[in-house]
Amino acid sequence: MAIIERYIPLAGRRVLDLGCGLGEYVRAFAREGARTVGLDVARDRLVEGRRRGAEDLLLGVGESLPFATAALDVVVLNEVIEHVTDDRATMREVARVLAPGGIAVIYAPNRLYPFETHGIYLGKRYVFGNIPFVNWLPNILRNRLVPHARAYTERGIKHVAGASGLSIVDHSYVYPGFDNIAARLPLLARFLRAACYRAEDSEALRRFGLSHLLVLRREPQAESTHQ
């Protein structure tokens, strides 16, 4: 939340959480005063999200957003772009629904992170967990092991963003927050977080972070481009 609000205050904004899952961020954005809607492809997760108190959850896909042109101020894709069928088409839709001056915030898996966090397929057998060095393999091997999720180089994620016509405001990297470890071993989590924060501030180490953080803006003069 703090990272997002570095770029745009949420209070009073029209916000879409694209790939909202159970609606955790939908509720968080609403607590900050945003007018928030969530969209996801998984009906069962939306049903559970509504049971947990999230409102305005819609079933849909990123390649065809059910919103009018220039209807939104902020679109957030938190580790979602790697799962959509067509990432470039999704980014064009994000650009279409953003109002002039609107911001898109994208978190996407970093190809240089030394662990693959989506698990891998060994033939038909799925192996869950953080698998080391898979992302460093050549594309033909990495994509065979992880056909269900993309990971992006810096050039690759910027190329996808470029399909939208949006301007890049910032590109950086984030390391994991270790929330699961914090729930069980808070002292260890504090140590790991401190190390990761130092890595995020290091010119040499930040590029090995868990995720790209890409912030894009729809420039006012681009309004007529996406009508």
Backbone bond lengths (Angstrom), bond angles and torsions (degrees), N, CA, C in turn:
res aa  C-N    CA-C-N  psi(-1)  N-CA   C-N-CA  omega(-1)  CA-C   N-CA-C  phi
1 M - - - 1.457 - - 1.522 110.71 -
2 A 1.328 115.35 -44.11 1.466 118.93 -179.26 1.527 111.13 -63.93
3 I 1.329 116.28 -38.81 1.462 119.52 179.30 1.516 110.44 -63.15
4 I 1.320 117.11 -45.30 1.469 120.76 -178.88 1.519 110.55 -62.10
5 E 1.329 116.11 -42.69 1.461 118.80 -176.18 1.530 112.93 -75.26
6 R 1.326 118.08 -5.00 1.465 119.49 169.46 1.527 110.22 -64.49
7 Y 1.322 115.22 -29.73 1.467 120.49 -172.18 1.519 113.32 -103.02
8 I 1.335 117.40 -28.65 1.457 119.55 179.00 1.526 109.10 -159.18
9 P 1.339 118.37 127.89 1.465 119.69 176.58 1.521 109.80 -69.16
10 L 1.322 116.82 139.54 1.462 120.96 -173.00 1.525 113.82 -86.79
11 A 1.298 117.79 -24.27 1.469 120.52 -175.30 1.527 110.45 -57.46
12 G 1.313 115.39 124.83 1.457 121.55 177.66 1.514 114.71 80.70
13 R 1.333 118.27 -3.14 1.457 121.15 -177.88 1.528 111.30 -84.31
14 R 1.330 115.09 154.04 1.461 122.21 173.54 1.522 107.13 -92.44
15 V 1.334 116.29 111.36 1.458 121.62 -168.65 1.524 110.46 -120.11
16 L 1.333 116.17 134.19 1.460 122.36 172.20 1.518 109.33 -111.96
17 D 1.345 116.42 125.95 1.454 121.55 169.07 1.522 106.37 -97.45
18 L 1.317 115.75 100.63 1.461 122.29 -176.27 1.520 109.17 -85.80
19 G 1.345 115.63 116.76 1.452 120.77 -172.06 1.512 109.77 85.39
20 C 1.323 116.05 49.68 1.474 121.88 -167.30 1.517 113.95 -76.31
21 G 1.339 118.60 -15.96 1.455 119.47 -178.88 1.509 111.97 59.41
22 L 1.325 116.58 -123.18 1.466 122.34 -178.29 1.528 113.34 -83.40
23 G 1.310 117.10 1.19 1.455 120.01 174.43 1.514 115.57 83.73
24 E 1.343 117.39 21.39 1.460 119.87 -179.99 1.530 111.18 -60.78
25 Y 1.319 116.74 -45.78 1.462 119.72 179.96 1.523 111.55 -73.60
26 V 1.318 117.52 -30.11 1.464 119.62 175.79 1.522 109.94 -57.87
27 R 1.323 116.05 -45.82 1.468 120.28 178.44 1.528 111.09 -66.98
28 A 1.342 116.04 -40.23 1.473 119.35 -179.21 1.524 111.23 -64.93
29 F 1.331 117.59 -43.53 1.463 120.70 178.28 1.523 110.65 -62.78
30 A 1.327 116.76 -40.21 1.466 120.41 179.47 1.520 110.85 -63.23
31 R 1.329 116.99 -37.11 1.474 119.79 178.35 1.520 111.31 -64.31
32 E 1.335 117.38 -24.86 1.463 121.25 177.54 1.528 112.33 -86.06
33 G 1.333 116.20 2.71 1.459 120.26 176.37 1.514 114.95 93.99
34 A 1.342 116.94 10.17 1.460 120.20 178.66 1.515 110.79 -82.52
35 R 1.325 115.54 153.44 1.470 122.06 170.61 1.520 106.18 -92.66
36 T 1.320 115.58 102.70 1.453 120.77 -163.51 1.515 112.56 -114.88
37 V 1.326 115.76 142.39 1.456 122.55 172.25 1.517 107.60 -132.99
38 G 1.327 115.92 145.87 1.455 121.07 176.87 1.513 110.62 -116.66
39 L 1.332 116.38 148.30 1.460 121.39 178.91 1.515 109.00 -136.46
40 D 1.340 116.08 137.55 1.457 120.34 -179.28 1.525 108.88 -153.14
41 V 1.349 115.72 159.56 1.466 120.62 179.31 1.524 112.31 -88.22
42 A 1.340 117.54 -13.32 1.467 121.73 -173.26 1.524 110.21 -98.37
43 R 1.329 116.61 105.31 1.464 121.08 -177.34 1.526 112.08 -60.57
44 D 1.342 117.58 -42.00 1.461 119.91 -176.79 1.524 111.81 -63.07
45 R 1.328 117.26 -35.09 1.461 119.91 178.86 1.535 110.71 -71.13
46 L 1.321 117.15 -35.33 1.458 119.93 176.91 1.533 110.82 -66.59
47 V 1.318 116.54 -40.16 1.466 120.08 177.77 1.521 110.19 -61.69
48 E 1.332 116.07 -45.21 1.465 119.62 178.65 1.526 110.72 -66.09
49 G 1.329 117.93 -38.00 1.455 121.00 177.76 1.521 112.21 -61.21
50 R 1.317 116.36 -41.40 1.464 119.37 177.50 1.527 110.61 -66.52
51 R 1.329 116.67 -37.03 1.470 119.60 177.72 1.525 110.54 -62.20
52 R 1.337 116.62 -31.94 1.463 120.97 -179.70 1.526 112.72 -84.34
53 G 1.306 117.20 -1.81 1.466 119.29 173.42 1.499 116.92 111.06
54 A 1.343 117.72 -0.65 1.467 119.68 177.19 1.525 109.31 -78.60
55 E 1.307 116.88 134.12 1.459 121.72 178.67 1.525 109.81 -108.59
56 D 1.320 116.04 168.20 1.468 122.17 176.27 1.521 111.67 55.26
57 L 1.327 115.42 54.84 1.458 121.91 174.49 1.522 108.52 -107.42
58 L 1.339 115.95 130.39 1.451 121.79 -175.05 1.521 111.18 -120.02
59 L 1.331 115.68 148.46 1.453 122.08 173.54 1.525 108.93 -91.44
60 G 1.331 117.46 126.93 1.453 119.60 -179.22 1.513 111.14 178.67
61 V 1.348 115.41 179.74 1.464 121.57 -178.30 1.517 110.04 -122.43
62 G 1.313 115.61 155.21 1.458 120.76 -177.29 1.509 113.88 -67.27
63 E 1.325 116.73 -26.44 1.460 120.12 -177.70 1.521 113.18 -75.95
64 S 1.322 117.88 -9.73 1.466 121.05 179.97 1.532 108.21 -149.28
65 L 1.312 115.87 80.93 1.463 120.52 -174.87 1.525 110.96 -76.69
66 P 1.329 117.41 135.16 1.467 121.22 -176.46 1.526 113.05 -84.64
67 F 1.334 116.49 52.68 1.456 121.81 -178.52 1.520 109.22 -135.66
68 A 1.331 114.60 150.60 1.461 119.83 177.06 1.524 110.33 -69.39
69 T 1.307 115.86 157.81 1.460 121.56 175.43 1.531 110.45 -58.81
70 A 1.332 116.02 135.23 1.471 123.40 177.76 1.528 112.62 62.32
71 A 1.341 116.66 31.19 1.467 120.48 -175.95 1.527 113.85 -88.35
72 L 1.346 118.23 -12.53 1.457 121.15 -170.75 1.524 111.33 -127.45
73 D 1.341 114.69 154.46 1.463 121.00 177.83 1.524 112.96 -99.06
74 V 1.325 116.33 -30.60 1.465 121.27 -176.53 1.526 108.39 -140.83
75 V 1.329 116.20 135.30 1.468 121.59 169.94 1.522 107.48 -125.67
76 V 1.323 115.86 127.96 1.460 121.86 -179.46 1.528 108.75 -114.67
77 L 1.325 116.26 129.09 1.463 123.00 173.43 1.516 107.53 -120.97
78 N 1.320 116.26 97.41 1.461 121.73 -174.76 1.530 109.28 -97.52
79 E 1.348 115.79 97.34 1.465 122.09 -177.85 1.534 110.36 55.77
80 V 1.328 115.45 51.06 1.462 122.47 -177.01 1.527 112.08 -123.04
81 I 1.326 117.55 -37.91 1.461 120.89 -171.94 1.526 111.43 -59.17
82 E 1.341 117.30 -27.22 1.463 120.46 -179.10 1.527 112.89 -72.20
83 H 1.344 117.10 -13.89 1.462 121.00 -175.91 1.522 113.81 -102.65
84 V 1.320 119.29 -18.17 1.455 120.55 -176.02 1.527 110.10 -68.25
85 T 1.321 115.78 157.35 1.454 120.08 -179.72 1.526 111.57 -65.30
86 D 1.333 116.69 -43.46 1.466 121.79 -177.35 1.529 107.87 -131.42
87 D 1.315 116.68 102.76 1.466 119.43 -174.93 1.529 112.21 -69.45
88 R 1.314 118.26 -34.46 1.466 120.03 179.89 1.530 111.48 -70.89
89 A 1.330 116.44 -41.63 1.467 119.56 176.41 1.522 110.95 -62.34
90 T 1.327 116.51 -38.20 1.465 120.41 177.50 1.522 110.82 -62.51
91 M 1.331 116.85 -42.45 1.465 119.31 -179.83 1.534 111.52 -68.02
92 R 1.307 117.71 -32.74 1.468 119.04 175.75 1.522 110.74 -65.98
93 E 1.324 116.67 -36.81 1.458 120.08 176.66 1.531 111.56 -68.72
94 V 1.319 116.72 -38.43 1.464 120.09 175.89 1.531 109.69 -58.67
95 A 1.317 116.46 -44.89 1.469 119.96 179.02 1.527 111.09 -62.92
96 R 1.321 116.81 -39.74 1.469 120.24 -177.70 1.521 111.97 -61.92
97 V 1.338 116.76 -42.70 1.465 119.36 -173.28 1.520 112.64 -83.49
98 L 1.339 118.52 -11.06 1.458 120.37 179.28 1.524 110.98 -78.95
99 A 1.311 115.64 134.83 1.464 120.81 172.72 1.524 109.31 -72.52
100 P 1.336 118.59 157.17 1.469 120.80 174.58 1.535 110.59 -53.16
101 G 1.313 115.80 131.11 1.455 121.17 -175.24 1.511 113.23 87.79
102 G 1.347 117.75 -6.34 1.455 121.68 -179.28 1.514 112.51 -69.80
103 I 1.336 115.48 158.41 1.457 123.14 -173.29 1.528 110.48 -121.50
104 A 1.319 115.42 136.43 1.462 121.82 169.34 1.524 108.68 -111.33
105 V 1.325 116.57 132.01 1.466 122.22 179.30 1.524 107.47 -117.19
106 I 1.327 116.20 120.40 1.458 121.16 -173.67 1.523 109.69 -123.48
107 Y 1.324 115.79 125.03 1.453 121.85 167.18 1.526 107.11 -105.74
108 A 1.324 117.88 130.02 1.459 121.47 -177.03 1.520 109.85 -143.05
109 P 1.333 118.07 143.57 1.470 120.96 -177.89 1.519 112.68 -57.31
110 N 1.314 115.28 137.90 1.458 123.04 -177.35 1.524 109.59 -95.44
111 R 1.313 116.34 125.62 1.463 121.45 -178.20 1.529 111.98 -63.22
112 L 1.322 118.10 -24.07 1.460 120.61 -178.55 1.533 113.28 -86.04
113 Y 1.332 118.19 -9.75 1.468 119.59 177.31 1.529 108.32 -64.38
114 P 1.320 118.77 132.23 1.466 120.05 -170.53 1.524 115.69 -74.93
115 F 1.342 118.76 2.20 1.457 121.11 177.38 1.524 109.73 -127.88
116 E 1.334 116.08 141.28 1.454 121.26 170.76 1.525 107.72 -92.64
117 T 1.325 116.83 115.81 1.464 121.43 -170.44 1.525 113.14 -89.50
118 H 1.330 118.41 -6.63 1.469 120.70 -177.89 1.521 113.16 -93.04
119 G 1.334 117.47 1.92 1.456 119.11 -173.80 1.519 110.31 77.78
120 I 1.324 115.83 173.64 1.461 120.84 -177.22 1.529 110.19 -135.71
121 Y 1.339 115.14 162.15 1.455 122.54 172.87 1.523 109.06 -107.60
122 L 1.329 115.14 124.49 1.462 121.75 171.44 1.521 106.34 -106.77
123 G 1.333 115.42 94.56 1.456 119.40 -168.70 1.512 108.94 67.02
124 K 1.328 117.00 -123.66 1.465 121.31 177.12 1.525 112.66 -94.12
125 R 1.315 116.93 -1.33 1.462 121.44 -177.78 1.518 109.88 -91.82
126 Y 1.346 115.19 126.59 1.463 120.59 179.05 1.520 109.11 -94.81
127 V 1.320 116.26 130.57 1.463 122.34 178.74 1.519 107.77 -113.60
128 F 1.326 116.83 111.98 1.465 121.46 -177.99 1.521 109.94 -83.51
129 G 1.332 115.33 147.37 1.455 119.49 173.67 1.514 112.30 133.28
130 N 1.325 115.26 -178.99 1.461 122.50 177.00 1.523 108.14 -90.23
131 I 1.318 115.65 104.36 1.461 121.07 -173.45 1.527 108.97 -97.82
132 P 1.344 117.92 123.43 1.471 119.72 -173.92 1.524 113.70 -72.55
133 F 1.328 114.59 143.38 1.460 125.72 166.80 1.530 115.51 68.31
134 V 1.320 118.54 3.82 1.464 120.48 179.32 1.526 110.57 -62.69
135 N 1.335 116.35 -40.71 1.468 120.03 -177.46 1.525 112.75 -67.34
136 W 1.318 117.74 -15.63 1.458 121.43 -179.49 1.534 112.61 -89.32
137 L 1.325 116.49 -3.94 1.455 120.39 179.74 1.528 110.59 -75.82
138 P 1.328 118.07 158.61 1.466 120.16 172.60 1.530 111.16 -56.94
139 N 1.322 116.31 154.09 1.462 121.29 -175.89 1.520 113.40 -51.97
140 I 1.325 117.07 -43.36 1.456 119.68 -174.24 1.528 111.75 -63.22
141 L 1.341 117.26 -32.37 1.465 121.08 178.12 1.521 111.15 -84.18
142 R 1.330 116.45 -45.26 1.468 120.12 -178.97 1.531 111.20 -59.94
143 N 1.316 117.50 -43.07 1.460 120.71 -177.13 1.524 112.21 -72.37
144 R 1.310 117.33 -24.55 1.468 119.80 175.19 1.526 110.49 -72.92
145 L 1.318 116.37 -37.78 1.464 120.57 179.10 1.531 112.12 -76.18
146 V 1.339 116.09 -32.18 1.472 120.58 -176.64 1.538 109.01 -128.01
147 P 1.329 117.27 70.36 1.460 119.15 -179.18 1.524 113.14 -76.37
148 H 1.337 116.47 -9.59 1.470 121.11 -171.66 1.527 112.75 -98.19
149 A 1.325 119.10 -1.93 1.470 120.40 -179.39 1.521 110.00 -157.90
150 R 1.319 115.90 138.70 1.459 120.92 176.59 1.530 110.44 -87.13
151 A 1.308 115.43 159.33 1.467 122.14 165.74 1.522 106.17 -132.58
152 Y 1.334 116.66 144.35 1.453 120.37 -168.38 1.525 112.14 -117.48
153 T 1.325 115.07 138.22 1.453 119.97 163.52 1.529 108.20 -76.17
154 E 1.330 116.68 169.17 1.468 119.20 176.49 1.525 110.28 -60.28
155 R 1.297 116.21 -44.08 1.464 119.64 179.15 1.523 111.04 -63.04
156 G 1.339 116.41 -39.85 1.451 120.84 -177.44 1.515 112.95 -65.95
157 I 1.335 118.17 -45.55 1.462 119.84 -178.23 1.521 110.69 -69.80
158 K 1.319 117.25 -33.96 1.465 119.21 176.58 1.527 111.44 -69.98
159 H 1.316 116.67 -31.62 1.463 120.19 176.58 1.525 110.33 -66.81
160 V 1.327 117.01 -42.28 1.459 120.75 176.39 1.525 110.54 -62.74
161 A 1.321 116.30 -45.05 1.467 120.29 178.55 1.517 110.82 -61.35
162 G 1.332 116.37 -36.46 1.454 120.03 -178.62 1.513 113.37 -62.05
163 A 1.338 117.35 -25.29 1.466 120.69 178.60 1.518 111.96 -65.06
164 S 1.325 116.50 -19.33 1.467 120.85 -177.34 1.515 113.20 -82.38
165 G 1.325 116.97 -23.46 1.456 120.23 -172.91 1.514 113.64 80.43
166 L 1.322 117.53 1.12 1.464 121.30 177.57 1.522 110.11 -77.53
167 S 1.322 115.99 153.92 1.460 121.92 178.25 1.525 110.37 -86.70
168 I 1.328 116.79 139.52 1.460 121.17 176.52 1.527 109.08 -80.82
169 V 1.322 115.82 118.42 1.458 122.13 176.79 1.524 110.18 -86.58
170 D 1.326 116.13 -41.70 1.464 119.85 -177.40 1.519 108.70 -158.39
171 H 1.320 115.01 148.63 1.460 121.87 170.61 1.521 107.42 -136.75
172 S 1.335 115.55 126.00 1.453 120.50 177.54 1.528 108.00 -149.05
173 Y 1.334 115.45 -167.50 1.457 120.70 -177.29 1.522 109.25 -132.65
174 V 1.331 115.87 150.35 1.461 120.46 173.79 1.523 109.30 -126.43
175 Y 1.315 114.80 145.05 1.458 122.24 175.52 1.530 109.18 -96.24
176 P 1.323 118.50 164.88 1.473 120.04 -178.10 1.515 112.28 -66.40
177 G 1.349 114.70 155.34 1.457 120.85 -179.78 1.511 114.43 -95.31
178 F 1.351 117.51 -11.96 1.467 122.64 176.77 1.524 112.48 57.76
179 D 1.335 116.69 42.47 1.461 120.07 -179.55 1.525 111.98 -63.18
180 N 1.331 117.01 -38.88 1.466 119.50 -179.48 1.521 111.26 -64.16
181 I 1.334 116.21 -40.30 1.463 119.94 178.07 1.527 109.92 -68.06
182 A 1.331 116.75 -38.59 1.470 120.49 -178.90 1.520 111.61 -60.45
183 A 1.324 117.19 -32.94 1.463 120.40 -179.44 1.522 112.04 -68.41
184 R 1.337 116.77 -24.99 1.466 120.53 -176.85 1.522 112.84 -109.58
185 L 1.335 116.04 -39.80 1.471 121.24 -174.96 1.519 108.85 -132.80
186 P 1.330 117.81 77.30 1.467 120.37 -173.07 1.519 114.48 -60.99
187 L 1.330 118.70 -35.09 1.462 119.97 -179.84 1.528 111.36 -67.44
188 L 1.333 116.38 -41.10 1.456 119.69 177.21 1.535 110.35 -64.60
189 A 1.329 116.07 -42.34 1.467 119.78 179.03 1.524 110.79 -61.87
190 R 1.328 117.38 -39.12 1.465 120.67 178.84 1.522 110.88 -62.24
191 F 1.344 115.93 -41.59 1.471 119.96 177.86 1.526 110.94 -64.53
192 L 1.335 117.38 -45.93 1.457 121.09 -178.88 1.521 111.24 -63.97
193 R 1.329 116.65 -41.27 1.458 119.82 178.95 1.514 111.53 -64.23
194 A 1.332 116.71 -41.48 1.466 119.62 178.89 1.521 110.56 -61.35
195 A 1.331 116.78 -41.71 1.460 120.56 178.75 1.526 110.73 -64.43
196 C 1.324 116.31 -40.18 1.464 119.92 -178.95 1.523 111.88 -69.64
197 Y 1.324 116.88 -37.60 1.462 119.49 177.12 1.529 110.68 -62.81
198 R 1.327 115.81 -38.12 1.474 119.71 177.01 1.528 109.93 -65.03
199 A 1.332 115.97 -39.47 1.465 119.64 179.60 1.532 110.77 -66.12
200 E 1.333 117.50 -37.97 1.464 120.46 178.30 1.520 111.81 -63.01
201 D 1.333 115.88 -28.44 1.466 120.37 179.94 1.521 113.12 -88.74
202 S 1.335 116.15 -4.77 1.461 120.56 -176.84 1.523 110.09 -93.82
203 E 1.323 115.73 128.03 1.468 120.55 178.83 1.521 110.63 -59.46
204 A 1.322 117.50 -36.42 1.458 121.16 -175.87 1.517 113.31 -79.60
205 L 1.346 117.21 -31.56 1.460 120.38 -170.80 1.528 114.58 -101.56
206 R 1.328 117.83 -22.65 1.467 118.48 -173.01 1.530 112.60 -61.12
207 R 1.329 117.26 -30.70 1.465 120.35 -176.78 1.523 112.88 -69.35
208 F 1.361 117.80 -8.24 1.453 122.07 176.18 1.527 112.02 -97.62
209 G 1.325 118.10 13.75 1.455 122.12 -177.90 1.512 113.23 -65.12
210 L 1.311 115.00 166.61 1.465 122.44 -179.10 1.523 111.98 -59.03
211 S 1.342 116.07 -45.19 1.463 120.13 -171.28 1.515 111.82 -138.45
212 H 1.327 114.74 149.45 1.452 121.17 163.82 1.526 108.42 -72.37
213 L 1.313 116.42 142.52 1.459 122.50 166.71 1.522 106.61 -116.55
214 L 1.315 115.52 112.87 1.454 121.49 -177.38 1.523 108.77 -119.39
215 V 1.318 115.89 125.70 1.461 121.82 179.11 1.521 108.46 -114.83
216 L 1.329 116.16 124.62 1.459 122.92 -176.50 1.518 110.02 -121.89
217 R 1.326 115.69 152.97 1.471 120.13 179.24 1.529 109.79 -132.56
218 R 1.330 114.70 140.40 1.461 119.37 171.14 1.527 108.25 -88.05
219 E 1.307 115.30 112.05 1.454 120.19 -177.50 1.528 110.38 -70.71
220 P 1.330 118.03 146.68 1.471 120.65 -178.14 1.519 113.76 -55.17
221 Q 1.332 117.40 -36.88 1.464 119.69 -177.16 1.527 111.70 -72.97
222 A 1.369 116.42 -10.70 1.461 119.05 180.00 1.517 112.43 -84.87
223 E 1.340 117.76 1.74 1.458 120.95 -173.46 1.517 112.36 -56.43
224 S 1.339 116.54 -44.38 1.452 118.80 -175.16 1.528 112.93 -74.33
225 T 1.340 117.63 -16.19 1.455 121.55 -176.21 1.515 112.09 -68.64
226 H 1.349 117.24 -31.19 1.453 121.07 -171.43 1.525 112.55 -111.34
227 Q 1.315 117.66 22.43 1.458 120.30 178.23 1.513 110.57 -72.47
